[in-house]
Amino acid sequence: EICLPHTYILCSFALFVYPFLLLIRMKSIEYTIRDAQGIHARPAGLLIKKLKEFSAVPMLIKDGKSTDPRKMFALMGLGIKCGDTITLSFDGADESAAAEALAAFLKENL
């Protein structure tokens, strides 16, 4: 198949914009990391454990990069440090409960 330039541009734009479009309809929280060490292995493990309590699908965005925060390597790969602001969004039946619980978790642990 031949990839037409306008098709390529449209696909590239869609892949870039899609995570941000999801935020429009998802329940989201924004948080600035206060832990001096940022998100390292211990708090990442606790965060993943907390996220798995809910059926809502989470997405974490930092500096325009998005990932599934239920995956340790993906979460650690973002290199989240003290002072970084993250957006955590949820999509699913219990998204409101997940957002409230994770907001409390972040304030308590990070």
Secondary structure, DSSP 8 states (H G I E B T S, - for coil): ----HHHHHHHHHHHHHHHHHHHHHSEEEEEE---TT-S-HHHHHHHHHHHTTSSSEEEEEETTEEE-TTSHHHHHHT---TT-EEEEEEESTTHHHHHHHHHHHHHHH-
